[in-house]
């Protein structure tokens, strides 16, 4: 992937659009500037659960088509119950496993691999972008850093995302987390 020269413009008053545009720019910093490889395992887990739920729904639809209602009652009950359980598991998965993580990147450091997770959130009716960056070492140690700054730091007056501002911020967090400090 190369450097993208395309300017991303958004409605700067739309908090969700601003958050998503900055999230995308953070992803670009990890996969471009920092030369990390994006891992899709977290998203694949969600897609697997969704595909399973759709499969159950399609099976129920096909079964009911082949054997109309009174005959398909038990299969429909099982399929609807299974769909409900799968959607509950999906909700728990997105709430407790994904936790707002929008990028997981792997970085090779010698023979070891570091895993970087970036998650963000914006409080309702707030102009602050909150980013949490977590680094997991191969030995299991986890370090975390965060920023809480206004969207205005990353988006200019015309609604264009400023990649250099985001890159500088992420590089600072990256350097602070990746420096090997002796912890007592």
ROSE-4610 file (N, C-alpha, C; in Angstrom, 1 decimal, always signed):
// ROSE-4610
residu = [X/X/X/X/X/X/X/X/X/X/X/X/X/X/X/X/X/X/X/X/X/X/X/X/X/X/X/X/X/X/X/X/X/X/X/X/X/X/X/X/X/X/X/X/X/X/X/X/X/X/X/X/X/X/X/X/X/X/X/X/X/X/X/X/X/X/X/X/X/X/X/X/X/X/X/X/X/X/X/X/X/X/X/X/X/X/X/X/X/X/X/X/X/X/X/X/X/X/X/X/X/X/X/X/X/X/X/X/X/X/X/X/X/X/X/X/X/X/X/X/X/X/X/X/X/X/X/X/X/X/X/X/X/X/X/X/X/X/X/X/X/X/X/X/X/X/X/X/X/X/X/X/X/X/X/X/X/X/X/X/X/X/X/X/X/X/X/X/X/X/X/X/X/X/X/X/X/X/X/X/X/X/X/X/X/X/X/X/X/X/X/X/X/X/X/X/X/X/X/X/X/X/X/X/X/X/X/X/X/X/X/X/X/X/X/X/X/X/X/X/X/X/X/X/X/X/X/X/X/X/X/X/X/X/X/X/X/X/X/X/X/X/X/X/X/X/X/X/X/X/X/X/X/X/X/X/X/X/X/X/X/X/X/X/X/X/X/X/X/X/X/X/X/X/X/X/X/X/X/X/X/X/X/X/X/X/X/X/X/X/X/X/X/X/X/X/X/X/X/X/X/X/X/X/X/X/X/X/X/X/X/X/X/X/X/X/X/X/X/X/X/X/X/X/X/X/X/X/X/X/X/X/X/X/X/X/X/X/X/X/X/X/X/X/X/X/X/X/X/X/X/X/X/X/X/X/X/X/X/X/X/X/X/X/X/X/X/X/X/X/X/X/X/X/X/X/X/X/X/X/X/X/X/X/X/X/X/X/X/X/X/X/X/X/X/X/X/X/X/X/X/X/X/X/X/X/X/X/X/X/X/X/X/X/X/X/X/X/X/X/X/X/X/X/X/X/X/X/X/X/X/X/X/X/X/X/X/X/X/X/X/X/X/X/X/X/X/X/X/X/X/X/X/X/X/X/X/X/X/X/X/X/X/X/X/X/X/X/X/X/X/X/X/X/X/X/X/X/X/X/X/X/X/X/X/X/X/X/X/X/X/X/X/X/X/X/X/X/X/X/X/X/X/X/X/X/X/X/X/X/X/X/X/X/X/X/X/X/X/X/X/X/X/X/X/X/X/X/X/X/X/X/X/X/X/X/X/X/X/X/X/X/X/X/X/X/X/X/X/X/X/X]
num = [1/1/1/2/2/2/3/3/3/4/4/4/5/5/5/6/6/6/7/7/7/8/8/8/9/9/9/10/10/10/11/11/11/12/12/12/13/13/13/14/14/14/15/15/15/16/16/16/17/17/17/18/18/18/19/19/19/20/20/20/21/21/21/22/22/22/23/23/23/24/24/24/25/25/25/26/26/26/27/27/27/28/28/28/29/29/29/30/30/30/31/31/31/32/32/32/33/33/33/34/34/34/35/35/35/36/36/36/37/37/37/38/38/38/39/39/39/40/40/40/41/41/41/42/42/42/43/43/43/44/44/44/45/45/45/46/46/46/47/47/47/48/48/48/49/49/49/50/50/50/51/51/51/52/52/52/53/53/53/54/54/54/55/55/55/56/56/56/57/57/57/58/58/58/59/59/59/60/60/60/61/61/61/62/62/62/63/63/63/64/64/64/65/65/65/66/66/66/67/67/67/68/68/68/69/69/69/70/70/70/71/71/71/72/72/72/73/73/73/74/74/74/75/75/75/76/76/76/77/77/77/78/78/78/79/79/79/80/80/80/81/81/81/82/82/82/83/83/83/84/84/84/85/85/85/86/86/86/87/87/87/88/88/88/89/89/89/90/90/90/91/91/91/92/92/92/93/93/93/94/94/94/95/95/95/96/96/96/97/97/97/98/98/98/99/99/99/100/100/100/101/101/101/102/102/102/103/103/103/104/104/104/105/105/105/106/106/106/107/107/107/108/108/108/109/109/109/110/110/110/111/111/111/112/112/112/113/113/113/114/114/114/115/115/115/116/116/116/117/117/117/118/118/118/119/119/119/120/120/120/121/121/121/122/122/122/123/123/123/124/124/124/125/125/125/126/126/126/127/127/127/128/128/128/129/129/129/130/130/130/131/131/131/132/132/132/133/133/133/134/134/134/135/135/135/136/136/136/137/137/137/138/138/138/139/139/139/140/140/140/141/141/141/142/142/142/143/143/143/144/144/144/145/145/145/146/146/146/147/147/147/148/148/148/149/149/149/150/150/150/151/151/151/152/152/152/153/153/153/154/154/154/155/155/155/156/156/156/157/157/157/158/158/158/159/159/159/160/160/160/161/161/161/162/162/162/163/163/163/164/164/164/165/165/165/166/166/166/167/167/167/168/168/168/169/169/169/170/170/170/171/171/171/172/172/172/173/173/173/174/174/174/175/175/175/176/176/176/177/177/177/178/178/178/179/179/179/180/180/180/181/181/181/182/182/182/183/183/183/184/184/184]
x = [+0.8/+0.0/+0.9/+0.6/+1.4/+0.7/+1.4/+0.8/-0.4/-1.5/-2.7/-2.7/-2.8/-2.8/-4.3/-5.2/-6.6/-7.0/-7.5/-7.9/-9.3/-9.5/-10.8/-11.5/-12.6/-13.4/-14.7/-15.1/-16.3/-17.0/-18.2/-19.0/-18.4/-17.7/-16.9/-17.8/-19.1/-20.1/-20.7/-20.4/-20.9/-19.9/-20.1/-19.2/-18.8/-19.8/-19.6/-18.7/-19.0/-18.2/-16.8/-16.6/-15.3/-14.5/-15.2/-14.5/-14.1/-15.0/-14.6/-13.5/-13.5/-12.4/-11.1/-11.1/-9.8/-9.4/-10.4/-10.0/-9.4/-9.9/-9.3/-7.9/-7.7/-6.3/-5.4/-5.8/-5.0/-4.6/-5.6/-5.3/-4.2/-4.3/-3.4/-2.0/-1.9/-0.6/+0.1/-0.7/-0.2/+0.2/-0.6/-0.3/+0.6/+0.7/+1.6/+2.9/+2.8/+4.0/+4.8/+4.1/+4.7/+5.0/+4.5/+4.8/+4.3/+3.2/+2.6/+1.6/+1.4/+0.5/-0.9/-1.9/-3.2/-3.7/-4.3/-4.8/-6.4/-7.0/-8.5/-9.2/-8.5/-9.0/-10.2/-10.2/-11.3/-12.5/-12.4/-13.5/-14.0/-13.1/-13.4/-14.3/-14.1/-14.9/-16.3/-16.5/-17.8/-18.5/-17.7/-18.3/-18.7/-18.0/-18.3/-19.7/-19.8/-21.1/-22.3/-22.0/-23.1/-23.5/-22.4/-22.7/-23.4/-23.1/-23.8/-25.3/-25.5/-26.9/-27.7/-27.1/-27.8/-28.0/-27.1/-27.2/-28.4/-28.5/-29.7/-31.0/-31.0/-32.2/-32.6/-31.6/-31.8/-32.3/-31.7/-32.2/-33.6/-34.0/-35.4/-36.3/-35.9/-36.7/-36.9/-35.8/-35.8/-36.7/-36.5/-37.3/-38.8/-39.1/-40.5/-41.1/-40.3/-40.7/-41.0/-40.1/-40.3/-41.4/-41.5/-42.5/-43.3/-44.4/-45.1/-45.5/-45.9/-45.9/-46.3/-47.4/-47.6/-46.6/-46.1/-45.1/-43.7/-43.4/-42.0/-42.0/-43.0/-43.0/-41.8/-41.4/-40.2/-38.9/-38.7/-37.5/-37.5/-38.6/-38.7/-38.4/-38.9/-38.7/-37.2/-36.6/-35.1/-34.3/-34.7/-33.9/-34.1/-35.3/-35.5/-34.7/-34.8/-34.1/-32.5/-32.1/-30.6/-30.2/-31.1/-30.8/-30.7/-31.6/-31.6/-30.3/-29.9/-28.7/-27.5/-27.4/-26.3/-26.2/-27.3/-27.3/-26.9/-27.3/-26.9/-25.3/-24.8/-23.4/-22.7/-23.2/-22.6/-22.6/-23.7/-23.7/-22.6/-22.5/-21.4/-20.1/-19.9/-18.6/-18.2/-19.1/-18.8/-18.6/-19.3/-19.2/-17.9/-17.6/-16.5/-15.3/-15.3/-14.1/-13.6/-14.5/-14.0/-13.8/-14.7/-14.5/-14.2/-14.7/-14.5/-13.1/-12.5/-11.2/-11.5/-10.8/-11.0/-9.9/-8.7/-7.6/-6.7/-6.3/-5.3/-4.2/-3.0/-1.9/-0.8/-0.1/+1.0/+2.3/+3.3/+4.6/+5.7/+6.6/+7.7/+8.8/+9.3/+10.5/+11.4/+12.4/+13.3/+12.5/+12.6/+11.9/+10.5/+10.3/+9.0/+8.0/+6.7/+5.7/+5.0/+4.9/+4.1/+2.7/+1.7/+0.3/-0.1/-0.6/-1.1/-2.6/-3.4/-4.8/-5.2/-5.9/-6.4/-7.9/-8.4/-9.8/-10.1/-11.3/-11.7/-13.1/-13.4/-14.8/-15.0/-16.2/-16.6/-17.9/-17.8/-19.0/-20.1/-21.3/-22.4/-22.3/-22.5/-22.5/-21.2/-20.1/-18.7/-17.9/-16.9/-16.0/-14.7/-14.5/-13.3/-13.2/-12.1/-11.8/-10.9/-11.3/-10.6/-10.0/-8.7/-8.0/-7.2/-7.4/-6.6/-5.8/-4.5/-3.6/-3.0/-3.1/-2.6/-1.5/-0.4/+0.7/+0.8/+0.8/+1.0/+2.3/+3.2/+4.5/+4.3/+5.4/+5.3/+5.4/+6.0/+6.1/+4.8/+3.8/+2.5/+2.3/+3.3/+3.2/+2.3/+1.5/+0.6/+0.9/+1.0/+1.2/+0.1/-0.3/-1.4/-1.1/-1.6/-1.5/-2.8/-3.1/-4.3/-4.2/-5.0/-5.1/-6.6/-6.8/-8.2/-8.1/-8.3/-8.2/-9.4/-9.5/-10.6/-10.5/-11.6/-11.5/-10.8/-10.8/-10.2/-8.7/-8.1/-6.7/-6.3/-7.4/-7.1/-7.9/-8.8/-9.6/-9.5/-9.3/-9.1/-10.5/-10.5/-11.7/-12.6/-12.0/-12.8/-13.4/-13.1/-13.6/-12.7/-11.5/-10.5/-9.6/-9.5/-8.6/-7.2/-6.4/-5.0/-4.1/-3.7/-3.0/-1.7/-1.0/+0.3/+0.1/-1.0/-1.3/-1.6/-2.4/-2.7/-1.4/-0.6/+0.6/+1.6/+1.7/+2.6/+2.1/+0.8/+0.2/+0.4/+0.1/+0.3/+1.7/+2.6/+4.1/+4.6/+4.1/+4.5/+4.0/+2.7/+2.2/+3.0/+3.2/+3.9/+5.3/+6.1/+7.4/+7.4/+6.4/+6.4/+6.1/+5.2/+4.9/+6.0/+6.6/+7.6/+8.9/+9.2/+10.5/+10.5/+11.6/+11.7/+12.2/+11.3/+11.7/+11.7/+12.6/+12.6/+11.5/+10.7/+9.6/+9.9/+9.7/+10.0/+8.7]
y = [-1.2/+0.0/+1.2/+2.2/+3.4/+4.5/+5.6/+6.8/+7.2/+7.5/+8.0/+9.5/+10.0/+11.4/+12.0/+11.1/+11.5/+12.2/+13.4/+14.1/+13.6/+13.3/+12.8/+14.1/+14.4/+15.5/+15.0/+15.6/+15.1/+16.4/+16.1/+17.2/+17.3/+18.4/+18.5/+18.6/+18.7/+18.8/+17.5/+16.5/+15.1/+14.3/+14.1/+13.4/+12.0/+11.3/+9.9/+9.9/+10.8/+10.8/+11.2/+12.2/+12.6/+11.5/+10.8/+9.7/+8.6/+8.2/+7.2/+7.6/+8.9/+9.4/+9.4/+9.7/+9.7/+8.3/+7.4/+6.0/+5.4/+5.8/+5.3/+5.8/+7.1/+7.7/+7.0/+6.6/+5.9/+4.5/+3.9/+2.6/+2.7/+3.8/+4.1/+4.3/+4.9/+5.2/+3.8/+2.9/+1.6/+0.8/+0.7/-0.1/+0.5/+1.8/+2.5/+3.0/+4.0/+4.6/+3.6/+2.9/+2.1/+0.6/+0.4/-0.9/-2.1/-2.0/-3.2/-3.9/-5.1/-5.9/-6.0/-5.6/-5.6/-7.1/-7.4/-8.7/-8.5/-9.4/-9.4/-10.4/-11.1/-12.2/-11.7/-10.5/-10.0/-9.8/-9.2/-9.0/-10.4/-11.3/-12.6/-13.4/-13.2/-13.8/-13.3/-12.0/-11.4/-11.9/-11.9/-12.4/-13.8/-14.7/-16.1/-16.2/-15.4/-15.5/-15.0/-13.9/-13.4/-14.4/-15.0/-16.0/-17.2/-17.7/-18.8/-18.4/-17.2/-16.8/-16.7/-16.2/-16.2/-17.6/-18.5/-19.9/-20.5/-20.3/-20.8/-20.2/-18.9/-18.3/-18.9/-19.1/-19.6/-21.1/-21.8/-23.2/-23.2/-22.4/-22.3/-21.9/-21.0/-20.6/-21.7/-22.4/-23.5/-24.7/-25.0/-26.1/-25.7/-24.5/-24.1/-24.1/-23.8/-23.8/-25.3/-26.2/-27.6/-28.3/-28.0/-28.6/-27.5/-27.0/-25.9/-26.0/-24.9/-24.6/-25.7/-26.3/-27.2/-28.3/-28.7/-29.7/-29.2/-28.0/-27.4/-26.7/-26.9/-26.1/-26.3/-27.6/-27.8/-27.3/-27.4/-26.9/-25.4/-24.7/-23.2/-22.8/-23.5/-23.2/-23.3/-24.4/-24.6/-23.5/-23.2/-22.2/-20.8/-20.4/-19.1/-19.0/-20.0/-20.0/-19.9/-20.7/-20.6/-19.3/-18.6/-17.3/-16.3/-16.4/-15.5/-15.7/-17.0/-17.3/-16.7/-16.9/-16.4/-14.9/-14.2/-12.8/-12.3/-13.0/-12.7/-12.9/-14.0/-14.2/-13.1/-12.7/-11.6/-10.3/-10.0/-8.8/-8.8/-10.0/-10.1/-10.0/-10.6/-10.6/-9.1/-8.4/-7.0/-6.1/-6.4/-5.6/-5.9/-7.2/-7.5/-8.0/-8.4/-8.8/-7.7/-7.2/-6.1/-4.8/-4.4/-3.2/-2.0/-1.8/-0.6/-0.6/-1.8/-1.9/-1.8/-0.9/-0.8/-1.2/-1.4/-2.0/-2.8/-4.0/-4.9/-5.0/-4.6/-4.7/-5.5/-6.3/-7.1/-6.5/-6.5/-5.9/-6.9/-7.3/-8.2/-7.4/-7.8/-7.2/-8.3/-8.5/-9.6/-10.9/-11.8/-13.1/-13.0/-11.9/-11.7/-10.9/-11.0/-10.2/-9.4/-8.1/-7.2/-7.1/-7.0/-6.8/-5.4/-4.6/-3.3/-3.3/-2.8/-2.6/-1.2/-0.6/+0.8/+0.8/+1.4/+1.6/+3.0/+3.5/+4.9/+5.0/+6.1/+6.4/+7.9/+8.3/+9.7/+9.7/+10.5/+10.6/+11.4/+11.2/+11.9/+13.4/+14.1/+15.6/+16.1/+15.5/+15.9/+16.0/+16.9/+17.1/+16.5/+15.7/+15.0/+13.6/+13.4/+12.1/+11.4/+10.2/+9.4/+8.2/+8.1/+7.0/+6.2/+4.9/+4.0/+3.1/+3.1/+2.3/+1.3/+0.0/-1.1/-1.9/-2.1/-2.9/-4.2/-5.4/-6.6/-7.2/-7.5/-8.1/-9.6/-10.2/-11.6/-12.3/-11.7/-12.3/-12.1/-11.5/-11.4/-10.1/-9.2/-7.9/-7.0/-6.2/-5.3/-3.9/-2.9/-1.5/-0.8/+0.3/+1.1/+2.6/+3.3/+4.8/+5.3/+6.5/+7.1/+8.6/+9.1/+10.5/+10.9/+12.2/+12.7/+14.2/+14.4/+15.7/+16.0/+17.3/+17.8/+17.3/+17.1/+16.8/+17.9/+19.1/+20.3/+20.1/+19.2/+18.9/+18.1/+17.4/+16.4/+16.8/+17.7/+18.1/+19.6/+20.0/+21.5/+22.1/+23.5/+24.2/+23.9/+23.2/+22.8/+21.4/+20.8/+19.4/+18.3/+18.7/+17.7/+17.2/+15.9/+15.2/+15.6/+15.9/+16.3/+15.1/+14.3/+13.1/+13.3/+14.4/+14.6/+14.8/+15.4/+15.6/+14.3/+13.4/+12.1/+11.2/+11.3/+10.5/+10.9/+12.2/+12.7/+12.2/+12.2/+11.8/+10.3/+9.5/+8.0/+7.7/+8.3/+8.0/+8.3/+9.4/+9.7/+8.5/+8.1/+7.0/+5.7/+5.5/+4.3/+4.2/+5.3/+5.4/+5.3/+5.9/+5.8/+4.4/+3.7/+2.3/+1.3/+1.5/+0.5/+0.7/+1.8/+1.9/+1.0/+0.2/-0.8/-0.1/+0.2/+0.8/-0.3/-0.2/-1.2/-0.8/-1.7/-1.5/-2.2/-1.5/-2.1/-2.6]
z = [+0.0/+0.0/+0.0/-0.7/-0.7/+0.0/+0.0/+0.7/-0.2/+0.5/-0.2/-0.3/-1.5/-1.7/-1.7/-1.5/-1.5/-0.2/-0.3/+0.9/+1.4/+2.6/+3.1/+3.7/+3.1/+3.6/+4.2/+5.4/+6.1/+6.5/+7.0/+7.7/+9.1/+9.3/+10.6/+11.8/+11.6/+12.8/+13.1/+12.2/+12.4/+13.2/+14.5/+15.4/+14.9/+14.5/+14.0/+12.8/+11.9/+10.6/+10.9/+11.9/+12.2/+12.9/+13.8/+14.5/+13.5/+12.6/+11.6/+10.7/+10.3/+9.4/+10.1/+11.4/+12.1/+12.4/+12.7/+12.8/+11.6/+10.4/+9.2/+9.0/+9.4/+9.3/+10.2/+11.4/+12.4/+11.8/+11.2/+10.5/+9.4/+8.7/+7.6/+8.2/+9.3/+10.0/+10.3/+10.9/+11.3/+10.1/+9.1/+8.0/+7.0/+7.0/+6.1/+6.7/+7.5/+8.1/+9.0/+9.9/+10.9/+10.3/+9.1/+8.4/+9.2/+9.9/+10.5/+9.6/+9.9/+9.1/+9.8/+9.2/+9.8/+10.0/+11.2/+11.5/+11.5/+10.8/+10.7/+11.5/+12.5/+13.3/+14.1/+14.6/+15.4/+14.6/+13.4/+12.5/+12.0/+11.7/+11.2/+12.2/+13.5/+14.5/+14.5/+14.3/+14.1/+12.9/+11.8/+10.5/+10.6/+11.3/+11.5/+12.2/+13.3/+14.1/+13.2/+12.4/+11.6/+10.5/+9.9/+8.8/+9.4/+10.6/+11.2/+11.4/+11.9/+12.2/+10.9/+9.8/+8.5/+8.0/+8.2/+7.8/+8.5/+9.8/+10.5/+10.0/+9.7/+9.2/+7.8/+6.9/+5.6/+5.7/+6.6/+6.8/+7.2/+8.2/+8.6/+7.4/+6.6/+5.4/+4.5/+4.2/+3.2/+3.8/+5.0/+5.7/+5.6/+6.0/+6.0/+4.5/+3.5/+2.2/+1.7/+2.1/+1.7/+2.5/+3.8/+4.7/+5.4/+4.8/+5.3/+6.8/+7.3/+8.8/+9.7/+9.7/+10.8/+10.9/+9.8/+9.8/+10.2/+10.0/+10.2/+11.6/+12.4/+13.7/+14.6/+14.8/+15.7/+15.1/+13.8/+13.2/+13.3/+13.1/+13.2/+14.6/+15.6/+17.0/+17.3/+16.9/+17.1/+16.4/+15.1/+14.4/+14.9/+15.3/+15.9/+17.3/+18.1/+19.3/+19.1/+18.1/+17.8/+17.3/+16.5/+16.0/+17.2/+18.1/+19.3/+20.1/+20.3/+21.0/+20.3/+19.0/+18.2/+18.3/+18.2/+18.3/+19.7/+20.7/+22.1/+22.2/+21.6/+21.6/+20.9/+19.7/+18.9/+19.7/+20.4/+21.2/+22.3/+23.0/+24.0/+23.4/+22.2/+21.5/+21.2/+20.6/+20.3/+21.5/+22.6/+23.8/+24.6/+24.8/+25.7/+25.0/+23.7/+23.0/+22.1/+21.3/+20.4/+21.1/+22.0/+22.8/+22.1/+20.9/+20.1/+19.3/+19.3/+18.6/+17.1/+16.4/+15.0/+14.2/+14.8/+14.1/+15.0/+14.5/+15.2/+14.2/+14.6/+13.7/+14.4/+13.6/+14.1/+13.5/+14.4/+14.0/+14.4/+13.5/+13.7/+14.3/+15.5/+16.1/+16.4/+15.5/+15.6/+15.4/+16.3/+16.2/+16.9/+17.6/+18.3/+17.5/+17.9/+17.3/+18.4/+18.1/+18.9/+18.3/+19.1/+18.7/+19.2/+18.2/+18.5/+18.3/+19.3/+19.2/+19.4/+18.5/+18.6/+18.8/+19.8/+20.0/+20.2/+19.9/+20.1/+20.5/+21.1/+21.4/+21.5/+21.3/+21.5/+22.3/+23.4/+24.2/+23.5/+23.8/+23.1/+23.4/+22.3/+22.4/+22.9/+22.5/+22.9/+21.7/+21.7/+20.5/+20.8/+21.8/+22.1/+21.5/+20.9/+20.3/+21.3/+21.8/+22.7/+22.0/+22.0/+21.4/+22.5/+22.5/+23.4/+22.5/+22.8/+22.0/+23.0/+22.7/+23.5/+22.8/+23.4/+22.8/+23.7/+23.0/+23.7/+23.2/+24.1/+23.7/+23.6/+23.0/+22.8/+24.2/+25.2/+26.5/+27.3/+26.7/+27.4/+28.2/+28.2/+28.9/+28.0/+28.6/+28.0/+28.5/+27.5/+27.8/+27.1/+27.7/+27.2/+27.3/+26.3/+26.3/+25.6/+26.0/+25.4/+25.2/+24.3/+24.1/+24.1/+24.5/+24.6/+24.1/+22.8/+22.2/+21.4/+21.1/+20.3/+18.8/+18.2/+16.7/+16.0/+16.5/+15.8/+15.6/+16.5/+16.3/+15.1/+14.6/+13.5/+12.2/+12.3/+11.1/+10.9/+9.7/+9.5/+9.3/+9.1/+9.1/+7.9/+6.8/+5.7/+5.8/+6.9/+7.1/+6.6/+6.3/+5.7/+6.9/+6.9/+7.9/+7.6/+8.7/+8.5/+8.9/+7.9/+8.2/+9.0/+8.7/+9.4/+10.9/+11.3/+12.8/+13.4/+12.7/+13.2/+13.3/+12.2/+12.2/+13.3/+13.6/+14.6/+16.0/+16.2/+17.5/+17.7/+16.6/+16.7/+16.9/+16.2/+16.3/+17.7/+18.3/+19.7/+20.7/+20.5/+21.3/+21.1/+19.8/+19.4/+20.0/+19.9/+20.5/+22.0/+22.7/+24.1/+24.6/+23.8/+24.2/+23.8/+22.7/+22.2/+22.9/+23.5/+24.2/+25.4/+25.5/+26.6/+27.8/+28.7/+30.0/+31.1/+32.0/+33.1/+34.1/+34.3/+35.3/+36.6/+37.7/+39.0/+39.6]
